Amino acid sequence: MEFIYADITRLTEESPRTTAVIVLLSILFITSLLIRLRELHQKYGPVIRVGPNEVSISDWRMYRRIYNDRQTLKDPRFYSPFSFLGHGNVFSVTDPADHSARRGLQAKTYSQREIASHASVITERTDLLIDRLLKSASKSPTQTADAYDLFGAWGLEIITKIMVNADLPDDPSQMIHMLEALEGSPPTFFANILVPWLQTFRLRTKIPGPLGHAYRAFDEWESLTAGMLDGFQRQDLGSADTKSFGVGPLLEARNKKLDRRYTFREALEEAMGVVLAGSGVSAHTLMYLVYALSLPQGRRVQERLREELREAGDSLAELTALPYLSAVIKETYRVYPAIMSTLPRILGQPLEILDTNITLPPGTIVGMQNYLHHRDPVLFPQPDDFIPERWLEGHEMSRNINLEDANAALTPYSVGSRNCMGQSLAKTELYLAVPRLVRRLDFSLSSKMGKDDMHMRDAWAVQPKGRRLFLDVKPV
């Protein structure tokens, strides 16, 4: 069965502008039909043709074959719009050598040793998040906290502190302002490809309607990040203190492919990319985890987790060894994947689809979605339900499934050389933050929430449809 929406092969040969149109069409197609794709795969099988040269694959066993293959390349139609300032960044570049050089500059920042040195930042900002939730709840007769922006500020504060040693006031308004700029910017990425001169057009912020608003948001995001980077640059870059922060290597070390240091603007684009990815993924994962615990059916999970934490220590080593905490985090990854979108790849060699007679030729664009294979009903019975026990050895939910396969199918940070370089930081944030929140606070979903407010919206990174989360919060 074919679902053709554009002759991609023909159109993308014509011009960058046409390519951008197809990028937009592809994203709109996937955004509007991601949920529908699940139904289509269930009906027609593991491979669905979504264009003359593009397929969607749902079999979890194919994920690592595709994304671990070094001959399989990123599709530039999808990734090039994420070059915010035109210099490229570790996420947007598709050339393997370019990516390797860029990633190498930031590798030390995301090593387990460096992350451990910043653990106090995570715990301090989590304690402040708790205080902010309680303060917000205290203003309501029903003890209802307006939590959405507070979770976003938490994620943004941690990444900006670790990256640029940002000064972080107790008042979250500064970070919420930056968060709004971040979340309002994405339409500009594609507009710059469609109309390249808009990127330098002085009056672009005066454009009426949503596009002008997006450019104003982008300029604010760029300005705020540049101010942080400039402030960091004024410090002693040769000192041991500054070297422990993420932008230190971006400003001081040589890019092996360029054989020189980055210019300020090149370093700024990398920093903008890190701030965008490093804040949203962790914040939204934590937010959806707390949301799952706050639902009526999540009450037993919240209480069981609190019971496990009651006797546990505070060190990262002790917390990562807790089976139920790990199960809750894994189940959040599974049900609420931070990245829902297709991550398209171009095959460099033939690909045989398991248990079919299909072999895809080189040059085919293939894509998979966490949302689909995380809901494989064979691996995950009752796939739409939040049941952490499915990850526990010996539990009735895991007796009839292969836990090794289930863990292999869980890919929240992708795999291969282009996987999320900040995944160790993201995991550490969750293992340190969740215990502090659950030990100190009791959560229930507020009656102010609408039925679809937390419905996952595919905006590349997952985003709640209602962009709000009201929680009834009380101290434990």
N, C-alpha and C positions, 0 to 999 in steps of 0.2 A: 504493500500500500504506500503511495507516495503523497507527500504533503508539500507541494512546491509553492514557494512564495516569491522567488526571484531566480533568474538565471545568473547565479553568482559568478560562475566561471567566466561568462561572457562580459558581464557588466563591470567586474572589478578590473578588467584589463583596460578600461577606457580612461579613467582619470581618478585622482585622489578624491575629488568631490563625489563622484559616483560611488566610490568605495565607501565614503562616509555615509551616503544614503543607505547603502546596503547594510552597513554596520547598524545604523538606526533601525532599519527594518528587521534585522536579525534580532536585535535586543528587544524590540517591541514584540516580535513573534514569541521569543522565549519568555519574556515577562508575562505576556497575556496567556500563554499556553503551557506554562510549566506544570500547573496542576493538571491540565488536560493531557499533557504528555504521559502522565502516569496511567491514565485510562487507556490511551492509545497503545502504550507498550503492553499493558495487560491484555489487550484485544489482539494485537498484531504480532507480538513477540519482542525479542530483545533489540532488534534493529529497525528503526524507522527513518525513512528518507525524508528530510525536511527541506531539501533543495537538490538541484541536479548533481551537486558535488559535495553534499553535506548530509551526515547522518547523526542521529541520536542513538546512543547505546545505553541499555539499562542493566545489563548483566554485570553484577559487582565484580565478577572474576576478571573482567576485561580491563578494569580500572588501572591496575598496576601494570598490566602489559602495555597499555597505551602511554601512561604518564611516566613510567620508568624508562621508556625507550628513548635513548639519546638521539636517535635518528628522527624522532617525531618532534616537530617544531611548533612553537606558538603561532597562532594565526594573527598576522599583523593587522588585519581588518578590525579585529576585536580589541587588540591591546594598544595600538598606536594612539587612539584618542586620549589615553591616560598619560601622555607626555604633556604635563601641565604648562611648562614654559618653553617647550620646543627643544630641550636638551636631552630628553630621555631620562628614565630612572630605572631602578632595578626591577620594577614590575612591568613597565611598558616595553622595554627593549626585547626584541625577538632573536637577535643574533646571539648564539651561545657564548662566543668569546667575549662579547660586550657584557653580557649578563654575568659571566664568571668574574670578570674584573670588577664590576660594580659590587657584586655580592661579597667578594673577597675583602673589600674595604670595610664592610660592616660585620664580618663573621665574628670577630672578637666580641663585639657589643652583645651578641646574642648567645655567647657561650654560657654554659651553666655556671661557670665560675663568676663571670661578670654579673649575670642575673642575680646570683646569690648575694653579691655585694650591694644590690639595690633592694633587697627584700624589705628593709625598713621603710622604704618609700611606699611599697604596696600596703604594708600593714598600717602605716600612718594615715594614708589616704582612705583606707577602708574604715578605720576608726572614725575619721571625719565624715565619711559617707553615712555611717550609723548615726552620728550626732545630727547631721543634716536631715535625715529621715525622721528622727524623733522631733526635731525642731519644727519641721513642716507639719507633722502629725499633731503637734501640740496646738496648732492654730485652728484645728478643726474640732467641732464637737463630737465627731465620730472617730477621732484619731486617724484621720485619713491623710496620708502623705502623697504629695505630687512627686512621683519618683522618677519619671522618664528622664528629665534633664539631669537629675542628680547622678544617675548611673552613667550618663554620657560624660558628665564633668569628671567623674571618677576615672574613667578610662583615659580621657584626654590629659588629665593632670599627671597620671603615672608616666605616660609616654613622653610628655614634654619635659618632665623632670629628668628622666633617664637619658633622653636625647640631648637636651640643651641646658640642663641644670636650671630650669625655669623657676623663677620666684613664684611660689604658690600661696596666695592669700587664703584665709579661711572662708571668705565669701566666694561662693562658686560663680558669681555673675560673670566674671571675666572669662572663665572657661566656657560657660554656657553661650556667651556671645560668640566665641571662636567656634564652638560646636555648631551653632546655627549657620555660620559662614561656611564651614566644611560641608554640611548637609545640603546647603543651597547651591553649591558650585557645579555639580556634575553636568548640567545641560551645556555648560560652556565648553567642555571637553570635545563634544561632537560638533558644536557650532564652529569651533576653530578649524576643524577639518573641512566642513562644508564651505565656509567663507574665511579663508586664511587671513585676510587683512583685518578681520575683527580682532585678532589677537593683539594688534598694535594700534587699533583705532581708538583715538583719545576719547571719543564721545560714546563708546560702546555702553557705558553705564547709563546713558540717557535713553537707550532704546526702550520704548514702552513695553509694558507687559512682562511676562515671566522671564524672557531672555535678558532684559536689562537688569531685572532683580538678580538673576543668576550671576551676571558679570559683577554686580556690586558685591555680592557675596564672595565671589572668587577673589576680587581685589582685596577685600578685607582679610580673607584667609592668607593670601600671599603676604600682605603687609604685616600681619601679626606674626607669621612664621619668620619673615625676614627680620623683624625686630628682635625676636628671640635669638636668631642666629647671629645677628650683629652684636647683641649683648654678650653672647658666649665668645665671639671672636675677640672681644676686648679683654678677655681674661688671658692669663698666662697659658698659652696653648702647649707649652713644653712641660708644664707641671704634671705630676702624677695624678692630681685631682681631675684636671680637665681631660686627660687621656681616658679616664674611666667612663666618660659620657659619649653617647653615640655619634655626635657630629664631630668629635675630635678627629677621627680618621678621615672624615669627609673633607675637612679643611686642611689637614696636615699631610696625609699620606698620598702617595702617587698612585694614580690609576694605571695599572699595568698595560692596558690596551692603548690608552691615550699617551702613556709615558710622560705624564705630568700630573700636577695637582689639579683639582677642580678649581674653576673660577667660583666666585661667590654665587653667581646665578645657577651654576651647575649643582653646587652643594645645596642651594636652596631648594631646587626641584627634588632632589633626593630626600631632603628633610620633610618637604610637604607630603611626599608619598608615604614616608614612615608615619607621620602624624595621622594621615588619613586612615591607613590600614591598621596601625597599632592602637588607635583609640576605639574605632567602631567595632571591630571584631570581638575584642574582650568585653567591652561594655554591653554589647547586645547579647552575648552568650550569658553573662552574669545576670542580666535583666530577665532573660527568658527562663533561666534556672529558678530565680526567685519567683517569677510568675507561676511556673509549674508547681512550686511548693505552696503557693498562696491559693490555688484552686481548691474547692471542696474535696475533690478526689486526691489532691496532693497533701492533705492534712496528715495522713498516716506516714507519708514519706518524710515530711518535715519532722514529725515526732520521732521517727526511727533514726533519722540522721542526727537529731539533737541528742538522742540517747547514746549513740556511738561516740559522739564528740565529747560527751560528758567526762569520759575517762581518758581521753586522748591528750597528748601533749601538744605543744605549739610549733615544734620544729617542722620544717618542710619534709624532712625524711619520715617523721612519724605520721604526718598527715597524708602523704602520698601512699603510705602502706595501709590506710584504712579502706577496707573493701566496700563499705556502703557509700562512703564519700566518693570513691572512684566510680562506683556504679551510677550515682546520681549525675556526676559530671559527664560520663560517657552517654548516658541516656539523653542529656541535654544536647550534646553534640549530634546525636542521632535524630531526635525529633525536631530540634530547632537549629539546623546547620547555619552557621554564620554566613557561609557563602553558598547560595542556592543556585546561582547561574551556571549555565554551561561554560566550561573553560575549553574553548576550541583548540584543537591541535591539527596539524597537517601531517599525514602519514608520510614517512620516508621510505617505507618498505611495505610489502603486502601484509595485511592483517587478517588472519583467519578468526572468525567469530566462533567461539566454542559451541558445540552441540548444534551447529547449523551447517548448511552447505555454502555459506556466504564467505567470500574472501574479498576484502576491500583493497583496491589498488593503491599504490603510492600516489600522493597528491590529494587523496580524499580528505575532506575536513570531517573530523570526528569530534564528538563532544559527549560528556557524561555529566550528570548532576547528582550531587550528594543527596538532594531531596528524594530522588528516585531509588537509588540502591540502598539508602538507609531505611527504606520502607519495604524491602524485599520480604514478602510474607512468609517465605520458607525459612529464612534466617531469623526473622523477627515476627513471630505470631502476634496478633493484635497490633499491627505496625503503627497505627496512629495513636496508640495509648502510651502514656508516660509511665513505664514500669521499670524502675532501676533494677529490680530483682532479676531481670532477664540476664544480667551480667554476672550474677553470683553463681559460683560452682555449687552444684547440688540442689539448687532451688528448682521447684517444679517448672518454672518458666524456662530453665536452661537445660532440662534433662533430655529433651528431644531435639536439641539443636547442637551444632558444633561451635563451641565458643571460640575456637581458634579461627574458624571462618568468619564468625561474627565480628571479631576484632579486626580481621583483615579487611572486612567490608566497611569498617568505620574510618572515613577519610576526611576529617574536618579541616585538615590543613593541607590537603592534597599530598602527593608523593613525588619522588623523583628530584632531579636537580633544580626544578622550578617550584618546589614546594614552599610553603610559608616559612621564611627565614626567622620569623619572630615567634614560632610556635612554642619554644621552650619558655619564653617570657609569658605568653598567653596562658599556658598551663600553670605556671607558677602563680600568676595572678589569681586564678580560680582556686587553687589549692590553699592559698593563704587567705583569700577574701571570704569564700563561702563559710568556713568554720566560724570566723569572727561574726559574720552576719547572723548565722543560725543560732549561735550561742547566746547572743545578746537580744535578738529581736524575734518576735512572733509575727508572721505575715498572714493576712487574709486578703483576698481580692475584694476591692470596694464595690459596693452596689452602683457606684457612679460609672463603672466601666460598661461600655457597650458590648454587645455580643461579638462583634468583629474587630474590636479595637486592637487586639493583639494578633489578629490574623497576619501571618507572615507575608510580607510584600517583597517581591524579588526586585530589589534596586541594586543589583549585583551583590552587595552585602545585604543581609536580611534586615528589614525595617518593619516595625509594626504599622499596620494600615492606619490606625488612629493616631499614631505618634504620641501616645500618652499612656501612662500606667499609674493608676491610683491604687494605693495599698493601705489597708487598715493595719497600723503598726502599733505594737505595744512592747515594752521591755519584757524580757523573760524573767 
